[in-house]
């Protein structure tokens, strides 16, 4: 097991800066997720750890060892790719054993490792099959098994679930979490799916345009986003945002509601008020205490089984609320909702940085 450290790492492709002055440390045995939109630099960062991309500047360390000039095969890492990368003419057994054979490992040790991995991943009855005889989820488990069998210091996973359908993705996600708990290896996992990031990561690194935006536990990122981008990227559905102006009375005036704030800033300053859909309450079902009442019009009702997602409009602004299924409403109806005043967020319009609300 080992830590992985990025020490002011920058990667340029010509004039394009893919990763910009990245500094962070992945803790020993941690499951760290790099998340962000396409082009944010997360995969490039992973490939630099693997040695598949060369850093423009900065240092990468696995444990105490600087690996910038170390060949990929000597970095003690194993990578799981998006497309599985299995050998179609080989059996499951031989796919898992291939890397061990290349390293000249004794047959008895190869047999032991392959059998142990097959037991952990539930592949025992599939060892004689070829990849074409497997489902997508089974192929992904073989790819993970090949990585585990090497017993590396660090696992690198590049969007390994993106080729799976929604149901299989959830199942395989749970399997990967169980595998990590059992194996206990340092893991860096890249995804563009914030739900994957929130459910799997011990900590999450949010990236945008090559820059690290915020690093923290899933709850820290959800409850205390440092800027507008993180606030909008983390959470599903996304946080509601309302342009507003600070008033002398200590509120942020959105045009349809005045949200109390503690911000020590001059009146007239432009800000953005944020509130998550789950923090918009249906006041027909609970007291108004602790909320800011808002009279809204229901535009769309989405039934999701365990909840309703309501698309609402007030004062020319639209927003989303997540409410229980016993809320009685329909499109075109009026509904009194309340913004939970303990859960409002405030952002500076010009810098997009969070302001203590």
C-alpha positions in Angstrom: 0.0 0.0 0.0 1.1 3.6 -0.6 0.3 7.2 -0.8 0.1 9.0 -4.2 1.3 12.7 -4.2 0.9 15.3 -6.9 3.4 18.1 -6.2 2.5 21.1 -8.4 1.9 19.0 -11.4 1.1 20.7 -14.8 0.5 19.1 -18.1 0.3 21.0 -21.4 -0.6 19.8 -24.8 0.8 22.6 -27.0 -1.1 25.7 -25.9 -3.7 23.8 -24.0 -3.2 23.4 -20.2 -4.9 20.0 -19.4 -3.8 20.0 -15.7 -2.8 23.2 -14.0 -0.5 23.2 -10.9 -2.2 20.2 -9.3 -1.2 19.5 -5.7 -2.9 16.8 -3.6 -2.1 13.7 -1.7 -4.0 10.4 -1.9 -3.9 8.7 1.5 -2.8 5.2 2.0 -5.7 2.7 1.3 -8.0 5.6 0.4 -10.6 5.4 -2.4 -10.2 8.9 -4.0 -12.5 9.9 -6.8 -11.5 12.5 -9.5 -14.7 13.9 -10.9 -15.6 16.7 -13.3 -17.0 17.4 -16.8 -15.3 16.2 -20.0 -12.0 18.0 -20.6 -11.4 18.9 -16.9 -8.1 17.1 -16.7 -9.1 14.1 -14.5 -8.1 11.4 -16.9 -4.9 13.2 -17.8 -4.0 13.3 -14.1 -4.7 9.5 -13.8 -2.6 8.8 -16.9 0.3 10.7 -15.5 0.3 8.5 -12.4 0.3 5.5 -14.7 3.2 6.8 -16.7 1.1 7.0 -19.9 1.5 10.8 -20.1 4.6 12.8 -19.2 4.3 15.7 -16.8 5.3 19.1 -18.2 6.4 20.2 -14.7 6.0 19.1 -11.1 6.5 15.8 -9.4 4.5 12.6 -8.9 5.3 10.3 -5.9 4.1 6.8 -5.1 5.0 6.5 -1.4 8.3 8.3 -1.0 9.5 7.4 -4.5 9.4 10.0 -7.3 8.2 8.2 -10.4 8.4 10.9 -13.1 11.2 9.0 -14.9 10.1 5.5 -13.9 8.7 3.2 -16.6 5.0 2.3 -16.3 5.7 -1.3 -15.7 8.0 -0.5 -12.7 5.5 1.9 -10.9 3.7 -0.9 -9.0 0.3 0.2 -10.3 -2.5 -1.6 -12.0 -5.1 0.1 -14.3 -8.7 -0.8 -15.1 -9.8 0.8 -18.3 -13.2 1.9 -19.6 -13.2 -0.7 -22.4 -12.1 -3.7 -20.3 -9.1 -4.4 -22.6 -9.5 -8.2 -22.4 -7.8 -10.6 -24.8 -10.7 -12.2 -26.7 -8.9 -15.5 -27.6 -7.9 -16.1 -23.9 -10.1 -17.7 -21.2 -11.0 -15.7 -18.1 -8.3 -17.6 -16.2 -5.6 -16.7 -18.8 -6.7 -13.1 -18.9 -6.3 -12.8 -15.1 -3.0 -14.7 -15.2 -1.5 -12.9 -18.2 0.4 -10.2 -16.4 1.6 -12.6 -13.8 3.0 -14.9 -16.5 4.8 -12.0 -18.1 6.5 -11.3 -14.8 7.8 -14.9 -14.6 5.9 -15.8 -11.5 5.9 -19.5 -10.5 2.9 -21.5 -11.7 1.8 -22.4 -8.2 1.7 -18.7 -7.2 -0.2 -17.8 -10.3 -2.7 -20.5 -9.6 -3.1 -19.3 -6.0 -3.7 -15.7 -7.0 -6.1 -16.4 -9.8 -8.2 -18.7 -7.6 -8.3 -16.2 -4.8 -9.3 -13.4 -7.1 -12.0 -15.6 -8.7 -13.4 -16.3 -5.3 -13.5 -12.7 -4.3 -15.2 -11.6 -7.6 -17.5 -14.6 -8.0 -15.8 -15.7 -11.2 -15.0 -19.3 -10.1 -17.4 -20.9 -12.5 -16.4 -18.7 -15.4 -12.7 -19.3 -15.5 -12.8 -21.5 -18.6 -15.0 -19.1 -20.6 -13.9 -16.6 -23.3 -14.8 -12.9 -22.9 -17.5 -13.1 -25.7 -19.4 -15.6 -23.5 -19.6 -13.1 -20.6 -22.0 -10.2 -19.8 -20.7 -6.7 -19.6 -20.6 -6.8 -15.8 -18.7 -10.1 -15.8 -16.2 -8.7 -18.2 -15.6 -5.7 -16.0 -15.1 -8.0 -13.0 -12.5 -9.9 -15.0 -10.7 -6.6 -15.8 -10.7 -5.8 -12.1 -9.6 -9.3 -11.2 -6.6 -9.0 -13.5 -5.6 -5.8 -11.7 -6.1 -7.3 -8.2 -4.1 -10.4 -9.1 -1.0 -8.3 -9.6 -1.3 -7.1 -5.9 0.0 -3.6 -6.8 0.5 -0.7 -4.5 -2.1 1.5 -6.3 -5.2 0.8 -8.4 -6.1 3.3 -11.1 -9.6 3.1 -12.6 -10.6 5.2 -15.6 -14.4 5.3 -15.9 -14.8 1.5 -15.6 -18.6 1.5 -15.4 -19.4 3.9 -18.2 -20.1 1.0 -20.7 -22.7 -0.7 -18.5 -26.4 -0.1 -18.4 -28.0 1.7 -15.5 -29.0 -1.3 -13.4 -25.7 -3.2 -14.0 -23.8 0.0 -13.2 -25.4 0.2 -9.7 -24.6 -3.5 -9.1 -21.0 -3.3 -10.2 -20.5 -0.1 -8.3 -21.5 -1.9 -5.1 -19.1 -4.8 -6.0 -16.2 -2.4 -6.5 -16.9 -0.9 -3.1 -16.9 -4.3 -1.4 -13.7 -5.3 -3.3 -12.0 -2.1 -2.0 -13.0 -2.8 1.6 -11.7 -6.3 1.3 -8.4 -5.6 -0.6 -7.7 -2.2 1.1 -5.5 -0.8 -1.6 -5.0 2.9 -2.5 -7.3 3.6 -5.4 -7.8 6.6 -7.7 -11.1 6.4 -9.6 -12.0 8.7 -12.5 -15.6 9.4 -13.4 -17.8 12.2 -14.9 -20.8 10.8 -12.9 -21.2 12.7 -9.7 -23.5 10.0 -8.3 -20.7 7.5 -8.6 -18.4 9.9 -7.0 -20.7 10.6 -4.0 -21.5 7.0 -3.4 -18.0 5.5 -3.8 -15.4 8.0 -2.7 -13.8 8.4 0.7 -12.9 11.8 -0.6 -13.7 13.5 -3.9 -11.6 15.9 -6.0 -13.7 18.1 -8.2 -11.9 19.5 -11.2 -12.7 22.1 -13.9 -10.6 23.3 -16.7 -7.5 21.6 -15.3 -7.8 23.2 -11.9 -8.7 21.5 -8.6 -11.8 23.2 -7.3 -12.4 21.4 -4.0 -11.4 18.3 -2.2 -13.3 16.7 0.7 -15.7 14.0 1.8 -19.0 13.6 -0.1 -20.8 15.3 2.7 -18.4 18.2 2.9 -18.8 18.9 -0.8 -22.6 18.6 -0.6 -23.0 20.8 2.5 -20.2 23.3 2.0 -19.3 23.9 -1.6 -16.6 26.4 -2.0 -17.8 27.9 -5.3 -20.7 28.1 -7.7 -19.3 25.3 -9.9 -19.0 22.7 -7.1 -22.4 23.7 -5.8 -24.0 23.1 -9.2 -22.0 20.0 -10.1 -22.5 18.0 -6.8 -26.0 17.0 -6.1 -28.9 15.6 -8.2 -31.0 17.4 -9.2 -28.6 20.3 -9.2 -28.8 23.2 -6.7 -31.3 26.0 -7.5 -29.6 29.4 -8.1 -31.3 32.8 -7.9 -29.5 36.1 -8.8 -30.1 38.6 -6.0 -29.0 41.9 -4.5 -28.0 42.5 -0.9 -30.2 45.0 0.9 -29.5 47.3 3.9 -31.8 45.1 6.0 -29.5 42.1 5.8 -31.3 40.1 3.1 -30.6 38.9 -0.4 -33.5 40.1 -2.6 -34.2 37.7 -5.4 -37.2 39.7 -6.7 -39.7 37.2 -5.4 -38.3 36.6 -1.9 -35.9 38.2 0.6 -33.5 35.6 2.0 -31.9 36.5 5.4 -28.1 36.4 5.2 -25.3 37.1 7.6 -22.9 38.4 4.9 -21.0 41.5 5.9 -21.0 43.2 2.6 -22.2 46.5 1.3 -25.9 46.8 0.3 -26.4 46.7 -3.4 -23.8 44.0 -4.0 -24.8 41.4 -6.5 -24.9 37.8 -5.2 -26.4 34.4 -6.1 -28.6 32.6 -3.6 -28.5 28.8 -3.8 -30.7 26.1 -2.3 -30.9 22.4 -3.0 -34.2 20.9 -4.2 -34.4 18.7 -1.1 -34.3 21.8 1.1 -37.5 23.3 -0.5 -40.3 22.1 1.7 -44.0 21.6 0.9 -45.6 23.9 3.5 -49.0 22.2 3.1 -47.5 19.3 5.0 -45.4 21.0 7.7 -45.2 24.3 9.7 -43.5 27.3 8.2 -41.1 27.7 11.1 -37.5 27.9 10.0 -38.4 28.5 6.4 -38.9 31.4 4.0 -42.4 30.9 2.5 -42.7 31.3 -1.3 -45.9 31.1 -3.3 -45.1 29.2 -6.5 -46.9 27.8 -9.5 -46.4 24.1 -10.4 -45.2 23.7 -14.0 -44.2 20.0 -14.1 -44.7 17.1 -11.7 -42.3 14.1 -12.0 -43.2 11.0 -10.1 -40.1 9.0 -9.2 -41.6 6.3 -7.0 -40.1 7.4 -3.7 -40.5 11.2 -4.3 -41.9 13.9 -6.5 -39.7 16.4 -8.3 -41.7 19.6 -8.8 -40.7 22.2 -11.4 -41.9 25.4 -9.9 -42.1 29.1 -10.9 -42.2 32.3 -8.8 -41.5 35.8 -9.8 -40.3 34.8 -13.3 -37.8 32.4 -11.8 -38.0 28.6 -12.1 -36.6 26.1 -9.6 -37.0 22.4 -8.5 -38.2 20.9 -5.3 -38.0 17.3 -4.1 -41.1 16.5 -2.0 -42.8 13.3 -0.6 -45.2 11.5 -2.9 -48.2 12.4 -0.7 -47.9 16.0 -1.8 -51.2 16.7 -3.6 -50.7 18.9 -6.6 -50.7 19.1 -10.4 -49.4 21.3 -13.2 -51.0 24.7 -13.1 -51.8 24.6 -9.4 -50.5 27.0 -6.8 -48.3 25.6 -4.0 -46.8 27.3 -1.0 -43.3 26.1 -0.4 -40.6 27.1 2.1 -36.8 27.5 1.7 -35.1 25.9 4.7 -33.2 28.9 6.0 -30.5 26.7 7.6 -29.6 25.3 4.2 -29.3 28.4 2.0 -26.0 29.2 0.2 -24.6 32.5 -1.0 -22.1 33.2 -3.8 -20.3 36.3 -5.0 -21.5 37.0 -8.6 -18.2 38.2 -9.9 -15.8 35.6 -8.3 -18.4 32.8 -8.0 -16.8 32.0 -4.6 -19.0 31.1 -1.6 -19.8 33.7 1.0 -20.8 32.8 4.5 -24.6 33.1 4.5 
